[in-house]
């Protein structure tokens, strides 16, 4: 995959396109300056390797994002961070490069409740992407219908305070009441230490739940210890709670990172993810998390991240459920069995 990573006209942002005129060049420079990314954050990998792992036909990247481009889809004024641009075209180029077939695009907190970049990407996908939006309780019926028609099938609730303000639970319940008639689910993003406080609220929501990033466990602790045990109990409590097992680069404390051809990356995360895959084979999902926002230490090679799946789902059957059967059942149920 060849990706244009810098241009003079876009202030060094990945994927920038040269303008056609001097006035356009001036505007582009102004926009780039206005949306300069958060200092220290790394851009996505410009030349990921091709995975060696043989993926099953129809594999789905069930957690990824689009950012802007800011010139077309400005970031929210209340955002806690500013990423580099990461367009739908660049996401779909990565999809094809990795040998994946579809995407589930999750609304990023930097766009707030403005879902225009997400909807644009869904329309551009030709039906090969579904979406997870962010909405307020006062979202109109017309807006929900538009989101559903575009391919949105869930909403995301973020409880990680460094990324966004946490919405009061009564407002979140009001959102659930609005989305339930559409058959949507709720994606939950929280950290392990917060589960005890939030578990009752989560369990009370009358729609399917999807947990991001393994519930962000502390991988320095014992996989058989009480904290991860409580998370497993949470998953066991209901048959409609799903779990994403990607993003080891966010969880690992000792690595090694998925760079420079490393074939056994993020070893400290593997026992946690594999436990979930093996115990809940019909309720696990995986995604690249491209373009990997807010990373500062290293930027993983997405090809190596894909190969990392061999450690989490070591059999062909587990891999097929993780990458094909489960995401298709959740996001494209109308195609199941076709």
C-alpha positions in Angstrom: 0.0 0.0 0.0 1.4 3.4 -0.9 0.2 6.3 1.2 1.1 9.9 0.7 2.1 11.0 4.1 3.1 14.7 3.8 2.6 17.7 1.6 3.6 21.3 2.0 0.0 22.3 1.5 -1.4 20.3 4.4 1.2 21.2 7.0 2.6 17.7 7.1 -0.6 15.8 7.7 -0.9 12.3 6.2 -2.9 11.9 3.0 -3.0 15.6 2.0 -3.7 16.4 -1.6 -1.9 19.1 -3.6 -4.2 22.1 -4.3 -5.1 23.2 -7.8 -4.4 26.9 -7.3 -2.5 29.3 -5.2 -5.7 30.5 -3.4 -6.5 26.9 -2.5 -3.0 26.5 -1.3 -3.4 29.4 1.1 -6.7 28.1 2.4 -5.2 24.6 3.0 -2.3 26.1 4.9 -4.7 28.1 7.1 -6.9 25.0 7.8 -3.8 22.9 8.7 -2.6 25.6 11.1 -6.0 25.8 12.7 -6.2 22.1 13.4 -2.6 21.3 14.3 -2.6 17.9 15.9 -2.0 17.3 19.6 1.7 17.6 20.3 3.4 14.2 20.7 0.8 12.2 19.0 2.0 9.9 16.2 0.6 9.7 12.7 -0.6 6.3 11.5 1.9 3.9 9.9 2.6 5.1 6.3 3.6 1.7 4.9 2.3 -1.3 6.8 3.4 -4.8 5.9 1.2 -7.3 4.3 -0.1 -9.9 6.8 1.3 -13.4 6.6 -1.8 -14.8 8.4 -4.3 -16.3 6.0 -7.5 -14.5 6.9 -10.9 -16.1 6.2 -12.9 -14.7 3.3 -15.1 -11.9 4.4 -13.1 -10.8 7.4 -14.3 -7.6 9.1 -12.3 -4.9 10.8 -14.9 -4.2 13.5 -13.3 -1.2 15.2 -11.7 1.7 13.2 -12.2 5.4 12.8 -12.1 8.3 10.3 -10.8 11.7 11.2 -11.9 14.5 9.1 -10.4 15.5 6.7 -10.7 18.6 8.9 -11.1 20.9 5.9 -14.3 19.0 5.0 -15.4 17.8 8.4 -14.2 20.1 11.2 -13.4 18.6 14.6 -15.7 19.4 17.6 -14.9 22.6 19.5 -15.1 20.7 22.8 -12.7 17.9 21.8 -9.9 16.8 24.2 -7.5 16.1 21.4 -6.8 16.9 17.7 -5.6 14.0 15.5 -4.1 14.0 12.1 -6.4 13.5 9.2 -7.4 9.9 8.4 -9.9 9.8 5.5 -12.3 7.2 4.4 -10.3 6.5 1.2 -7.2 5.9 3.3 -9.1 3.6 5.6 -10.5 1.6 2.7 -7.0 1.4 1.1 -5.8 -0.2 4.3 -8.7 -2.6 4.4 -7.8 -3.9 1.0 -4.1 -4.0 1.7 -4.6 -6.1 4.8 -7.0 -8.5 3.0 -10.1 -7.5 4.9 -13.5 -7.2 3.4 -15.5 -4.8 5.5 -15.3 -2.2 8.3 -17.2 -1.1 11.3 -16.4 2.6 11.7 -16.8 4.0 15.2 -17.4 7.7 15.8 -14.4 9.3 17.3 -14.7 11.6 20.3 -12.8 14.4 18.5 -15.9 14.7 16.2 -18.3 14.8 19.2 -21.9 14.3 18.0 -21.3 15.6 14.5 -21.5 12.3 12.6 -21.0 13.8 9.1 -17.5 12.3 8.6 -18.8 8.9 9.7 -21.9 9.1 7.4 -19.8 10.2 4.5 -17.5 7.2 4.9 -20.4 4.9 5.1 -21.9 6.2 1.9 -18.5 5.9 0.2 -18.1 2.3 1.3 -20.7 0.9 -1.1 -22.3 -1.1 1.7 -19.0 -2.6 2.9 -19.1 -0.5 6.2 -21.4 -0.1 9.1 -21.2 2.6 11.7 -21.4 3.3 15.4 -22.5 6.9 16.1 -22.6 9.3 19.0 -25.9 11.1 19.6 -27.6 13.3 22.2 -31.0 12.5 23.8 -32.6 15.3 21.7 -31.6 13.7 18.4 -34.5 13.9 16.0 -36.4 10.9 14.5 -35.3 12.2 11.1 -31.7 12.2 12.1 -31.9 8.7 13.5 -33.6 7.5 10.3 -30.8 9.1 8.2 -28.1 7.4 10.4 -29.8 4.1 10.1 -30.2 4.3 6.3 -26.5 5.2 6.1 -25.5 2.0 8.0 -25.3 3.1 11.6 -26.1 0.2 13.9 -25.1 1.4 17.3 -24.1 4.3 19.6 -20.9 4.7 21.7 -20.8 5.7 25.3 -17.4 6.8 26.5 -16.5 6.8 30.2 -12.8 7.5 29.8 -12.5 11.0 31.2 -9.3 11.9 29.5 -11.0 11.6 26.1 -14.4 13.2 26.8 -16.8 14.4 29.5 -18.9 11.6 30.8 -22.6 12.1 30.1 -25.0 11.6 33.0 -26.6 8.2 33.2 -30.1 9.6 32.8 -29.2 11.2 29.5 -27.6 8.0 28.4 -30.8 6.1 29.2 -32.7 8.6 27.2 -30.4 7.9 24.2 -31.0 4.1 24.6 -34.8 4.7 24.6 -34.4 6.5 21.3 -32.2 3.9 19.5 -33.9 0.7 20.8 -36.6 0.7 18.2 -33.9 0.6 15.5 -32.4 -2.6 16.9 -29.1 -0.8 17.6 -26.6 -1.7 20.4 -24.5 0.3 22.8 -20.7 0.3 22.6 -19.1 0.9 26.0 -15.6 2.3 26.4 -14.4 2.2 30.0 -11.4 1.2 32.0 -11.2 -1.8 34.2 -11.1 0.2 37.5 -14.4 1.8 36.6 -16.4 -1.5 36.0 -17.4 -2.0 39.6 -19.0 1.5 39.7 -20.7 1.2 36.3 -21.7 -2.5 36.0 -25.2 -2.1 37.4 -25.9 0.7 35.0 -24.5 -1.2 32.1 -26.4 -4.4 32.9 -29.7 -2.4 33.2 -29.5 -1.2 29.6 -32.2 -3.1 27.5 -30.1 -3.4 24.3 -27.1 -5.5 23.3 -23.8 -4.2 24.6 -20.3 -4.2 23.0 -17.3 -3.6 25.2 -14.3 -1.8 23.7 -10.7 -2.9 24.1 -11.2 -5.9 26.5 -12.5 -3.4 29.1 -9.0 -2.0 29.3 -7.6 -4.5 31.8 -4.4 -3.9 33.8 -2.3 -6.5 32.2 0.3 -6.3 35.0 -2.2 -8.1 37.1 -3.0 -11.8 37.1 -5.4 -13.0 34.3 -6.8 -15.3 36.9 -7.1 -12.5 39.5 -10.2 -10.8 40.9 -10.2 -7.7 38.6 -10.3 -9.6 35.3 -12.4 -12.2 36.9 -15.0 -9.5 37.6 -14.9 -8.5 33.9 -15.4 -12.1 32.9 -18.4 -12.4 35.3 -19.8 -9.3 33.6 -19.6 -10.9 30.2 -21.2 -14.1 31.6 -24.1 -12.3 33.1 -25.9 -11.7 29.8 -25.8 -13.5 26.5 -25.9 -10.3 24.5 -22.7 -8.7 25.8 -20.0 -8.7 23.2 -16.3 -7.9 23.6 -13.7 -6.5 21.2 -10.3 -8.0 21.7 -8.1 -5.7 19.6 -5.9 -2.8 20.5 -3.1 -4.6 22.3 -0.9 -1.6 21.6 -3.0 0.4 24.1 -2.9 -2.2 26.8 0.6 -3.7 26.7 3.1 -2.7 29.4 6.1 -4.7 28.3 5.5 -5.3 24.5 7.4 -6.0 22.4 5.7 -3.6 20.0 4.4 -4.6 16.6 7.1 -2.9 14.6 10.2 -4.0 12.6 8.9 -7.5 11.8 8.1 -8.5 15.4 6.1 -11.8 15.2 5.3 -12.1 19.0 4.2 -8.6 19.9 2.3 -7.6 23.1 2.8 -10.9 24.8 1.5 -9.6 28.1 -1.9 -8.9 26.5 -2.3 -12.3 24.8 -3.5 -14.3 27.9 -6.3 -11.8 28.5 -7.6 -11.6 25.0 -7.2 -15.4 24.4 -9.2 -16.1 27.5 -12.1 -14.1 26.2 -11.9 -15.5 22.7 -12.0 -19.1 24.0 -14.7 -18.6 26.6 -17.0 -16.4 24.4 -16.2 -17.5 20.9 -19.6 -16.3 19.6 -19.5 -12.9 21.2 -16.0 -11.6 20.3 -15.0 -9.0 17.7 -11.7 -7.6 16.5 -10.6 -4.3 14.9 -7.4 -2.5 13.9 -8.3 0.7 15.8 -6.8 2.5 12.8 -5.6 5.3 12.7 -4.6 4.5 16.4 -5.3 7.9 18.0 -3.4 9.2 21.0 -0.4 6.9 20.7 2.9 8.6 21.7 5.4 5.7 22.3 5.2 3.8 19.0 2.9 3.4 16.0 2.2 -0.3 15.3 2.5 -1.8 11.8 -1.1 -2.8 10.9 0.1 -5.8 9.1 1.8 -7.1 12.2 -1.3 -6.3 14.2 -3.3 -8.4 11.9 -0.8 -11.3 12.3 -1.1 -10.9 16.0 -4.6 -12.5 15.7 -2.8 -15.9 15.4 -2.0 -15.7 19.1 -5.6 -14.8 20.1 -7.6 -17.2 17.9 -5.2 -20.1 17.3 -7.6 -22.3 15.3 -9.3 -21.7 12.0 -12.7 -22.0 13.6 -12.0 -19.4 16.3 -10.6 -17.1 13.7 -13.6 -17.4 11.4 -16.0 -16.7 14.3 -14.0 -13.7 15.4 -13.5 -12.1 12.0 -16.5 -13.2 10.0 -19.4 -14.9 11.7 -19.7 -12.6 14.7 -19.4 -9.2 13.1 -21.7 -10.3 10.2 -24.3 -11.4 12.7 -24.2 -8.2 14.6 -23.8 -5.7 11.8 -25.1 -7.4 8.6 -27.8 -9.8 10.0 -29.7 -9.4 6.8 -26.9 -11.2 4.9 -26.4 -14.0 7.4 -26.5 -17.4 5.8 -26.8 -15.9 2.3 
